[in-house]
Amino acid sequence: MKRKLLIIISIVVLLVSAFGWNIYQKQSAKIIHLTAEKIAGLKAEVAKQNEQGFVKPEFQPREVRPKNEEKNVYFGDLHIHTALSFDSYLFGNRIGIKDAYRFANGKELTSVAGEKMRLSRPLDFAAVTDHAESFGLFIGCGQAELSATQQEYCQSFEKPSFTVFLKLKQIGITRPLVRPMDHCDGDAIKCREYEDTTWRQTQAAADEFYRPGEFTTFSAYEYSPSLPSQGKMHRNIIFKNNTVPDHAVSAFDEDSVLGLWRSLEKNCQGKCDFLTIPHNLNKSWGIAYSGKTIDGDVYSKSDWALRGRSEPLAEIFQIKGDSECGVGAGAVDEECSFEKIVPICENGIDEEGCSGKNSFVREGLKKGLALEQELGFNPLQFGFIGSTDTHNTTPGDTEEWDYRGASNVYESPARQRTGYLGNDKYKNIDDVKAVLKNPGGLAAVWAKENTREAIFEALKNRETYATSGTRIKLRFFSAWDLPEDIINQSNLLTTAYKQGVPMGSVMNTREEGQSPVFIAWAMKDPLSANLQKIQMIKAWIENGERKEKVFDIACADGLSIDETTGRCPDNTAKVNINTCGVDDSKGAKELKVLWRDEEFNAQQSAFYYVRVLQNPTCRWSTYDAIRLGTKPRTDVPATVRERVWSSPIWYSH
């Protein structure tokens, strides 16, 4: 088997072990690669930012909800990095795991540059997912006594820079991945001991902050092999409870995700249960749904089955962009241009440095329909979540007005992350990338109660949806027969669960002559703009060809769907760019619709999911323009239409 293994991470990880261990409890006053003068300069800039030029919501306490057989919605973040992650540390972050959980519960944090960050409402659940490839490194260099080799190594990178970080990421990407051991003086046993100690500390922090019924935490980490040109095919591993394997499998242990899944199945036994969640499909250079591993091996039938067992979800939205779909990469609708950070590949053909067809979840779901015909089962029946991928230890900080960048001091304060030099110009390409990022999304689940068991069950069953950061509530069901007035009945949920299936499910057995009906019910985020419309996305296989269609199925403001375009007319909702105020007279607080697929063909396997759009609100870069007293940049949108995406419902022929 030919291996072209990548060592981007190993080189970057080598840097990190020089930076000390005391990062769990509090922010360090000493930042090795930032002088006191530099920090003072950043804080002086922050002090000049206008934080009063726009309206922001008052903090809302957590709403604790009792157990509900018809399920409650819970919002969380399953992709969080703290100072324990090598890249986060290099970016200047010194805030650790416990403060991540405190922030999720509503505590205010202050960045190194002096910017204050706080959620408008606590999260319901969270999982810190630091890179397993970082585990043990801080402990090694934090030992009381170090050998001359260790001292030399740990001191050699005391003043790294972002420039050095970027250069090192380009070195030796085809050499075999080798676990760095200088931090443990070349002793493999010590290295393993340090790694496992870090993993135990990660678990202990999750257990300390778990409060059943109020706030749920999970033991978790990120598995992070790398690709050329800063590509990614990473996965977060989430464990159901505190019965977990003794060792967190990293890219140093298993260079292929197939090895990761096999190791997890072997070592996660008894009460132990796990799932994996891939992210940044948009930056996978087509590997995500190519049917090949990171090193080019083709999936066998048993490999596909292994993936289907292990991976019930995909993270489709986060700080590095949207992975739902791409115009020019198999998609047909205009909303597929939302928050893109890398260009679409020419003709949608997968290649390095751009997003092709196999880099988007919609195409991955279509491939699953085709694989079902070939294999006899669909290994790509996955649901959706959003999360942040924050590297600032700020889980769930997705509101545009509170966004402080994604890479700590390299994207803070506002001038730096927006790239202003006074004339609406940016300094270099890194600033352009920073301004293309977004605050990230949230994972929403429907569960009976806020416990590890209930939320994990919802994740496994895919009764989940992704948000772009908003907290819209969304229900989505399918059935073969429902009363026409079901959406107006008080027993809607009871009937929908009894006679149909919720998001993430496969439709029940069909009787001859029936076509599916769907319930979509959305309620606005009470701290954000009104709703604009609901869309249905359908895809199917017809004569061996993958097809899709987007239907607008509910319009706000009493508007009717245009028979020619199939779209809701513009409801003319506006945003005041100077204050970011919105017009509450437009849009709906709730949209509810019963929709029947009049084009249903029982001979064609298909999937359906809904997308709900809000009225426009200010993009984070516009809030920063207000902070700086400048006009919004013209090379990115001034406003954004926040949205949510339900997990699909499948019909199998």
C-alpha positions in Angstrom: 0.0 0.0 0.0 1.5 3.3 -1.1 1.6 5.9 1.6 2.2 9.6 1.1 1.8 10.6 4.7 1.7 14.2 5.7 3.6 15.7 8.6 2.3 19.2 8.7 0.9 18.7 12.1 4.0 16.9 13.5 6.2 19.9 12.6 3.8 22.4 14.1 3.4 20.2 17.1 7.2 20.3 17.6 6.9 24.0 18.2 4.3 23.8 20.8 6.1 21.7 23.4 8.2 24.6 24.3 5.4 26.6 25.7 4.7 25.3 29.2 1.9 23.4 30.8 -0.1 25.7 33.2 -3.0 26.4 30.8 -6.0 24.7 32.4 -6.8 27.1 35.2 -6.4 30.6 34.0 -5.0 32.9 31.4 -1.2 33.4 31.8 0.1 37.0 32.3 3.2 36.2 30.3 2.8 35.6 26.5 6.2 34.4 25.4 6.0 35.6 21.8 4.3 38.9 22.5 6.1 41.6 24.3 4.4 43.6 27.1 4.7 46.6 24.8 2.8 44.8 22.0 0.1 43.6 24.3 -0.3 47.2 25.7 -0.6 48.5 22.1 -3.4 46.0 21.3 -5.3 46.8 24.4 -5.0 50.5 23.6 -6.6 49.9 20.2 -9.4 47.9 21.8 -10.1 50.7 24.2 -10.8 53.0 21.3 -13.3 50.7 19.7 -16.9 51.9 19.9 -18.8 49.1 21.6 -21.9 51.3 22.1 -22.6 52.1 18.5 -25.1 49.2 18.0 -27.8 47.4 20.0 -26.9 44.1 21.6 -29.1 41.9 23.7 -29.0 41.7 27.5 -27.7 38.4 28.9 -30.4 35.8 29.3 -30.1 33.2 32.1 -30.3 29.5 31.2 -33.8 28.0 30.9 -33.9 24.6 32.6 -36.5 22.4 31.0 -38.1 19.3 32.5 -38.1 16.0 30.8 -40.4 16.0 27.7 -41.5 12.9 25.9 -42.1 15.0 22.8 -38.5 16.4 23.2 -36.9 19.7 23.9 -34.4 21.4 21.6 -30.9 21.9 23.0 -28.2 24.1 21.5 -24.5 23.3 21.9 -21.0 23.3 20.4 -19.1 20.1 19.6 -15.9 21.6 18.2 -13.9 23.7 20.7 -10.2 24.4 21.0 -8.4 25.8 24.0 -4.8 26.7 24.7 -4.1 23.0 24.9 -4.3 22.8 21.1 -0.9 23.6 19.5 -2.3 26.0 16.9 -4.5 27.8 19.4 -1.5 28.3 21.7 0.7 29.6 18.8 -2.1 32.1 18.0 -1.7 33.6 21.5 -4.5 31.8 23.4 -3.7 31.0 27.0 -7.2 30.1 28.2 -7.8 26.5 29.1 -10.4 23.8 29.3 -12.2 24.8 32.5 -12.7 28.3 31.3 -14.2 26.9 28.1 -16.9 25.3 30.1 -17.3 28.4 32.3 -17.8 30.5 29.1 -20.4 28.0 27.8 -22.3 28.6 31.1 -22.3 32.4 30.6 -19.0 33.6 32.1 -17.3 36.6 30.3 -13.8 36.1 29.0 -11.2 38.6 27.9 -8.8 37.9 25.0 -5.1 38.7 25.2 -5.8 41.8 23.1 -8.3 42.9 25.7 -11.6 42.2 23.8 -14.4 41.0 26.0 -16.5 38.0 24.9 -19.7 36.7 26.3 -22.6 34.6 25.1 -26.1 36.2 25.2 -27.4 32.9 26.6 -25.6 29.8 28.0 -25.2 26.7 25.9 -27.0 23.5 26.8 -24.1 21.2 26.0 -20.5 21.3 24.9 -17.5 19.2 24.1 -13.9 20.4 24.2 -12.1 18.8 21.2 -8.4 19.7 21.5 -6.0 18.1 19.0 -4.9 14.7 20.2 -1.7 15.3 18.4 -0.9 18.0 21.1 -1.5 15.7 24.0 1.5 15.2 26.3 3.7 18.0 24.8 3.0 20.6 27.4 3.5 18.1 30.2 6.8 17.0 28.9 8.2 20.5 28.7 6.6 21.3 32.1 8.6 18.8 34.1 10.6 20.1 37.0 13.8 18.6 35.7 14.7 18.5 32.0 17.7 17.0 30.3 20.0 19.2 28.3 18.3 17.9 25.2 14.9 18.7 26.5 16.0 22.2 27.7 17.5 23.0 24.3 14.5 21.7 22.5 11.9 23.4 24.7 13.7 26.7 24.7 14.4 26.7 20.9 11.0 27.9 20.0 10.3 30.5 22.7 9.6 33.2 20.3 7.7 31.7 17.3 5.7 33.9 15.0 2.7 33.4 12.8 5.0 33.7 9.8 7.2 30.9 11.1 4.0 28.9 11.8 2.9 29.2 8.2 6.3 28.4 6.7 6.7 25.3 8.8 3.3 24.0 7.7 4.7 23.8 4.1 7.8 21.7 5.0 8.1 18.0 4.2 4.4 17.2 3.6 5.2 13.9 1.9 7.5 12.5 4.6 6.2 9.7 7.0 4.4 11.1 10.0 6.7 10.6 13.0 5.7 11.2 16.6 7.9 14.0 18.1 9.7 12.8 21.2 12.2 15.5 22.2 9.8 16.8 24.9 10.0 13.4 26.6 13.7 13.0 26.0 13.2 10.4 23.3 11.5 8.0 25.7 8.5 6.5 24.0 7.0 5.1 27.2 7.2 8.6 28.8 5.6 10.1 25.7 2.7 7.7 25.9 2.4 8.4 29.7 2.2 12.2 29.1 -0.4 11.8 26.3 -2.6 9.6 28.4 -2.3 12.0 31.4 -3.5 14.8 29.2 -6.4 12.7 28.0 -7.4 11.9 31.6 -7.3 15.6 32.5 -9.5 16.4 29.5 -12.0 13.8 30.8 -11.8 15.1 34.3 -12.7 18.6 33.2 -15.7 17.3 31.3 -16.9 15.3 34.3 -16.4 18.3 36.7 -18.8 20.5 34.7 -21.4 18.0 33.8 -24.7 18.8 35.5 -27.5 16.4 34.3 -30.7 18.3 33.4 -28.9 21.6 33.1 -25.6 21.4 31.2 -24.1 18.4 29.4 -20.5 17.8 28.6 -18.7 15.0 26.7 -15.2 13.6 26.7 -13.9 14.3 23.3 -10.9 15.2 21.1 -10.0 16.0 17.5 -8.2 13.6 15.2 -6.2 15.8 12.8 -4.3 14.5 9.9 -3.5 17.2 7.3 -3.4 17.8 3.6 -1.3 20.0 1.3 -2.3 23.7 1.0 -3.8 23.8 4.5 -6.4 21.2 3.5 -8.3 19.3 6.2 -9.9 16.0 6.7 -10.3 16.1 10.4 -12.8 14.5 12.7 -14.1 15.1 16.2 -14.6 12.0 18.4 -17.4 12.3 20.9 -17.9 9.7 23.7 -21.2 8.9 25.3 -20.1 8.8 28.9 -16.9 8.6 31.0 -16.2 5.0 30.0 -13.7 5.7 27.3 -10.5 4.1 25.9 -7.3 4.7 27.9 -5.6 6.3 24.9 -6.8 9.0 22.6 -5.9 7.7 19.1 -4.2 10.5 17.1 -2.8 10.8 13.6 0.5 9.6 15.0 -1.2 6.3 16.0 -3.4 5.8 12.9 -2.6 7.6 9.6 -5.9 6.6 8.1 -9.5 7.2 9.3 -10.1 3.5 8.7 -7.5 2.7 11.3 -9.1 5.3 13.7 -12.5 3.7 13.4 -11.1 0.1 13.8 -9.2 1.2 16.9 -12.2 2.9 18.4 -14.4 -0.2 17.8 -11.8 -2.4 19.4 -11.1 -0.3 22.4 -14.6 1.2 23.1 -16.4 -1.8 24.5 -19.1 -2.4 27.1 -20.7 0.9 28.3 -18.4 2.8 26.0 -19.9 4.3 22.9 -18.6 6.8 20.4 -19.3 8.7 17.2 -17.1 10.7 14.8 -18.0 13.9 13.1 -16.0 15.2 10.1 -15.6 19.0 9.5 -14.5 21.4 6.9 -15.6 19.1 4.1 -15.2 22.3 2.0 -11.4 22.2 2.6 -10.9 18.4 2.0 -10.0 18.9 -1.6 -12.6 16.3 -2.5 -11.5 13.5 -0.3 -14.5 13.9 2.0 -16.8 11.9 -0.3 -14.4 10.5 -2.9 -14.6 7.0 -1.6 -10.8 7.1 -0.9 -8.8 7.6 2.3 -6.4 10.4 2.8 -3.6 8.3 1.3 -5.5 7.1 -1.8 -6.8 3.7 -0.7 -10.2 2.9 -2.1 -13.0 2.0 0.3 -14.1 -1.6 0.3 -17.6 -2.7 1.1 -16.6 -3.4 4.7 -14.9 0.0 4.9 -18.1 1.7 3.9 -20.1 -0.3 6.5 -17.5 0.7 9.1 -18.0 4.4 8.1 -21.8 4.0 8.3 -21.6 2.6 11.8 -19.1 5.2 13.1 -20.2 8.5 11.5 -23.9 9.5 11.7 -23.2 13.2 11.5 -21.3 15.9 9.5 -20.4 19.4 10.7 -21.6 21.5 7.7 -21.0 25.0 9.1 -18.2 26.6 11.1 -15.8 29.5 11.2 -14.0 28.2 8.0 -17.2 28.3 6.0 -20.2 26.5 4.7 -20.0 22.9 3.5 -23.7 22.4 2.4 -23.3 22.9 -1.3 -21.5 25.0 -3.9 -22.8 26.7 -7.1 -20.8 25.1 -9.9 -20.1 22.0 -7.8 -23.3 20.1 -8.5 -25.7 22.6 -6.8 -28.4 24.5 -8.6 -29.6 27.1 -6.1 -28.4 30.6 -5.3 -28.2 30.0 -1.5 -25.2 27.7 -2.1 -23.0 30.8 -2.3 -23.4 31.4 1.5 -20.2 32.2 3.5 -17.6 30.5 1.2 -14.0 30.8 2.2 -12.3 28.8 -0.6 -13.1 29.0 -4.4 -15.2 26.5 -6.2 -13.1 24.1 -8.4 -13.5 24.7 -12.2 -16.4 22.5 -13.4 -16.7 21.2 -9.9 -13.8 18.8 -10.5 -12.0 18.0 -7.2 -8.4 19.3 -6.9 -6.1 20.7 -4.3 -6.9 24.3 -3.1 -10.6 24.5 -4.1 -14.0 23.0 -3.3 -15.3 20.4 -5.8 -18.3 18.2 -5.8 -17.0 15.7 -3.2 -16.3 18.6 -0.8 -20.0 19.2 0.0 -22.5 17.3 2.1 -25.3 17.5 -0.5 -23.2 15.7 -3.0 -22.1 13.2 -0.3 -25.7 12.4 0.4 -26.3 11.9 -3.3 -23.4 9.5 -3.4 -25.0 7.6 -0.6 -28.1 7.0 -2.8 -25.8 5.7 -5.5 -23.9 3.5 -3.1 -27.2 2.0 -1.9 -27.8 0.7 -5.4 -24.3 -0.7 -5.6 -23.8 -2.1 -2.0 -27.3 -2.8 -0.9 -27.1 -0.3 1.9 -26.5 3.4 2.3 -23.3 4.2 4.3 -23.7 8.0 3.9 -27.0 8.5 5.7 -25.7 11.3 7.9 -27.3 14.1 9.7 -26.2 17.7 10.1 -24.8 19.8 12.9 -23.0 23.2 13.1 -20.3 24.2 15.5 -17.6 26.9 15.9 -14.1 25.4 15.7 -13.2 28.3 18.0 -9.5 28.7 18.8 -10.3 31.3 21.4 -11.7 29.0 24.1 -15.2 30.6 23.5 -17.7 27.8 22.7 -20.9 28.9 21.0 -19.8 32.5 20.5 -21.6 32.7 17.2 -23.5 36.0 17.4 -22.1 38.4 14.7 -21.8 41.3 17.1 -19.6 39.4 19.6 -17.2 37.8 17.1 -13.6 38.5 17.9 -11.9 36.5 15.2 -11.0 32.9 15.2 -7.2 33.0 15.8 -6.8 35.2 18.9 -4.1 37.9 18.6 -3.7 37.3 14.8 -7.3 38.4 14.3 -7.7 40.9 17.1 -8.5 43.7 17.6 -11.1 44.8 15.0 -8.6 46.6 12.7 -6.5 43.4 12.4 -9.3 41.0 11.6 -11.0 43.3 9.0 -7.6 44.4 7.6 -8.3 48.2 7.7 -5.4 50.6 7.1 -7.6 53.7 6.9 -8.6 53.6 3.3 -10.7 50.4 3.1 -7.6 48.4 2.0 -6.2 45.3 3.4 -2.6 44.4 4.1 -2.1 41.0 2.6 -3.8 37.8 1.7 -4.0 36.6 5.3 -6.3 39.6 6.1 -8.6 38.6 3.2 -8.9 35.1 4.6 -9.6 36.5 8.1 -12.4 38.7 6.8 -13.9 35.7 4.9 -14.3 33.7 8.1 -17.5 33.8 10.1 -18.4 33.3 13.8 -19.4 29.6 13.2 -22.5 27.6 13.9 -24.3 25.6 16.6 -25.4 22.0 16.9 -29.1 21.7 17.8 -30.6 18.4 19.0 -34.1 17.2 19.9 -33.8 15.1 23.1 -36.1 14.2 26.0 -33.8 15.7 28.6 -30.5 17.4 28.9 -28.3 14.4 29.8 -25.4 12.7 28.2 -27.5 9.6 27.4 -30.4 11.5 25.9 -28.3 14.0 23.8 -25.9 11.3 22.6 -28.9 9.2 21.5 -30.2 12.2 19.5 -26.8 12.6 17.9 -26.7 8.9 17.0 -30.2 9.0 15.7 -29.5 12.2 13.7 -32.5 14.1 15.2 -30.3 17.1 14.9 -29.9 20.2 12.8 -27.2 22.8 12.0 -27.4 26.5 12.6 -25.2 29.3 11.2 -25.2 30.7 14.7 -28.8 31.6 15.2 -31.1 29.7 17.6 -34.1 29.1 15.4 -36.2 26.2 16.6 -36.9 23.7 13.8 -39.1 20.7 13.6 -39.2 18.4 10.5 -41.3 15.3 10.0 -42.4 13.0 7.2 -45.3 10.6 6.9 -47.4 8.9 4.2 -50.7 10.1 5.5 -51.6 13.1 7.7 -54.7 15.2 8.1 -54.6 18.3 5.9 -55.1 20.6 8.9 -52.5 18.8 11.1 -50.4 22.0 11.4 -53.2 23.7 13.2 -54.0 20.9 15.6 -52.8 20.9 19.3 -51.7 17.3 19.0 -49.4 18.0 16.0 -46.2 16.6 17.7 -48.0 13.5 19.1 -49.4 12.7 15.7 -46.2 13.4 13.8 -44.1 11.1 16.0 -46.8 8.4 16.0 -47.6 8.4 12.3 -44.4 9.6 10.8 -40.7 10.0 11.4 -38.5 13.0 12.5 -35.5 14.5 10.8 -32.6 12.1 10.5 -34.9 9.1 9.8 -35.7 6.7 7.0 -39.3 6.8 5.9 -41.6 4.0 7.1 -42.8 1.3 4.7 -44.9 2.8 2.0 -48.2 1.5 0.8 -49.1 1.4 -2.9 -50.1 4.8 -4.3 -48.9 6.9 -1.4 -46.7 9.9 -1.7 -44.9 11.5 1.2 -46.1 14.6 3.1 -43.8 16.7 5.3 -44.2 19.0 8.2 -41.8 21.9 8.6 -42.2 24.2 11.6 -39.7 27.0 12.4 -39.8 29.5 15.3 -37.5 32.5 15.3 -34.6 33.1 17.6 -36.1 35.5 20.1 -32.9 37.5 20.2 -32.5 37.8 16.4 -34.4 38.8 13.2 -37.7 37.4 12.0 -38.0 34.5 9.6 -38.2 35.0 5.9 -39.0 31.6 4.3 -38.6 27.8 4.4 -37.1 25.8 1.6 -37.2 22.1 0.8 -34.2 20.5 -0.8 -34.8 17.2 -2.6 -32.3 15.0 -4.4 -32.8 11.6 -6.1 -31.3 9.1 -8.6 -33.0 9.1 -12.0 -31.7 6.7 -14.7 -28.4 6.6 -12.9 -28.1 10.4 -12.8 -27.9 12.4 -9.6 -30.5 15.1 -9.5 -31.7 17.8 -7.1 -34.4 20.5 -6.8 -35.0 23.3 -4.4 -38.6 24.3 -3.5 -39.7 27.4 -1.5 -42.5 26.0 0.6 -43.4 28.8 3.0 -43.2 32.5 2.7 -43.4 35.2 5.4 -45.6 38.3 5.2 -48.5 36.6 3.5 -46.5 36.3 0.2 -47.2 33.6 -2.3 -44.7 31.5 -4.1 -44.1 32.8 -7.6 -45.3 30.1 -10.1 -42.6 30.9 -12.6 -39.5 31.0 -10.3 -40.8 28.7 -7.6 -39.5 31.3 -5.1 -41.0 33.5 -2.5 -40.9 37.2 -3.5 -38.5 39.4 -1.6 -40.2 40.7 1.5 -38.0 43.9 1.4 -36.7 43.5 4.9 -34.0 46.0 5.5 -31.1 46.6 7.9 -29.8 49.9 9.2 -26.1 49.5 8.3 -25.2 52.4 10.6 -26.7 50.9 13.8 -27.4 47.3 12.7 -31.1 47.7 13.7 -33.6 45.5 11.9 -37.2 46.0 10.7 -39.4 43.8 12.9 -42.4 44.7 10.8 -41.2 42.3 8.1 -40.9 38.6 8.4 -42.5 36.0 10.7 -42.0 34.9 14.2 -43.2 31.4 13.2 -43.6 29.5 9.9 -45.4 26.2 9.7 -46.3 24.3 6.6 -47.5 20.9 5.4 -45.9 20.1 2.0 -46.6 17.1 -0.3 -44.1 16.0 -2.9 -46.3 16.0 -6.0 -43.3 14.8 -8.1 -42.6 11.8 -6.0 -41.6 8.6 -7.9 -41.7 5.4 -5.8 -39.0 3.9 -8.1 -36.4 6.5 -7.1 -34.5 6.6 -3.8 -34.4 10.2 -2.5 -33.6 12.4 0.5 -35.2 15.6 1.7 -34.1 18.3 4.1 -35.3 21.8 4.9 -33.5 25.1 5.1 -34.9 28.1 6.9 -33.7 31.6 6.2 -34.0 34.7 8.5 -34.4 38.2 7.4 -31.0 39.9 6.8 -28.9 41.1 9.8 -25.5 42.8 10.0 -22.5 40.6 9.2 -19.8 40.7 11.9 -17.5 42.8 9.6 -20.2 45.5 9.6 -20.3 45.5 13.4 -16.5 45.9 13.3 -16.9 48.8 10.9 -19.1 50.5 13.5 -16.5 49.8 16.1 -13.8 51.5 14.0 -16.0 54.4 12.7 -15.5 53.3 9.1 -17.7 52.1 6.3 -18.2 48.4 5.8 -15.8 46.7 3.5 -17.1 46.4 -0.1 -15.5 43.0 -0.9 -17.6 41.1 1.6 -21.4 41.3 2.1 -22.5 44.0 4.7 -25.4 41.7 5.8 -26.0 38.0 6.3 -29.1 35.8 6.1 -28.7 33.5 9.1 -30.2 30.0 8.5 -30.7 26.5 9.8 -30.5 23.2 8.0 -32.4 20.1 9.2 -30.9 16.6 9.0 -32.3 14.8 6.0 -35.2 12.3 5.8 -34.6 9.4 3.4 -36.8 7.3 1.1 -35.3 4.0 0.0 -36.6 2.2 -3.0 
